[in-house]
Amino acid sequence: MKKTEVARLIDHTLLKPEATSADVAALVQEGAALGTCSVCVSPSMLPLEHPEGLLTACVVGFPSGAVKAEVKAFEAAQAVKDGVDEVDMVVNLALVKEGRAAELQAEIQAVRDAVPAPRVLKVIIESAALTDAEIVMACQAAQAAGADFVKTSTGFHPAGGASTHAVALMRATVGEDMGVKASGGIHDAATAVAMIEAGANRLGVSATKAILAGLED
């Protein structure tokens, strides 16, 4: 794949809690220079000054997902007020582990209502911490709630990040009409391309420069 093709699939990401405003400004500048789809930051960094054509994204309920749905919805609504284009929410993993699909769908729906189209909602399911059956259930709940993407990982969970197996399963579950975002542990071009080939049409990475350096112009 060409460098520009992969760049347009990347959410250039900085979610370290110690990141400063200067770090985020540098992220925006680098994302624009590299031609990424978006920059993804913590919600406290909003609103962001950014060039036209570079989308802004933030996380909600991050990184554990273990807060009330109403809190996630409020956080998402504030991000929308602050001008964000895309929201990446973390699901409550207890709902997934306990098979509480209706409650999981309701949680995602609460955030979807706070992030109306054309803004994009991505749902982080922390796939490395789930069984295949749980991945399928979480994806189905996200799809039923009207989310735009399902996303593998926060990159902060000890179970790990994205895998090609999880990405392929997520793609098979949601079909071709919904997005699949791979994130967590993607540090080089070969891994990025493998995720895309498995079915991802968006990548969440912080090692954007290194990934793109490994691809042809």
C-alpha angles and dihedrals in degrees: 000000000000123000094241092049093054093042090059089058095053130103099201100218139203115170103147106135091226093055112127132213088257090054090052092048088053090049091054092048092048094046091052092047092049094046098239124169094239148338117243120206143158114283093244088068093063137142096051128197105225140157121261112272096033111102124214124225135179139186128247128200086009133208106350102030087212099128131098119282089239090058092051090048092050091048090049093048090052090051090053090051087052090057103255118162099203136026125203109199127191115225124228099260092201088066089054095045092048093047093241094153097161092053091046091052090048091052092051090045091054090057092042089056089054092048104049122188137298082045112085126239120201121188118213110209100176091232096189089065094051138077118238090258090052091049090053092048093049092049092049091051091050091049093048090051091055100251118162098218141017113215129201106220153352092227088232102082117105090224089071141246138278125341129188088235092058093044092051091048092048091050092048090050100048098034125213099308096071131060126248118203122196116204138157125062098018104136107145141042096254092056092045092052091046090055091050092048089050090057110278117139095180132041128202108207142151094194092068096136093052092046094051091044088064093058133077121254 
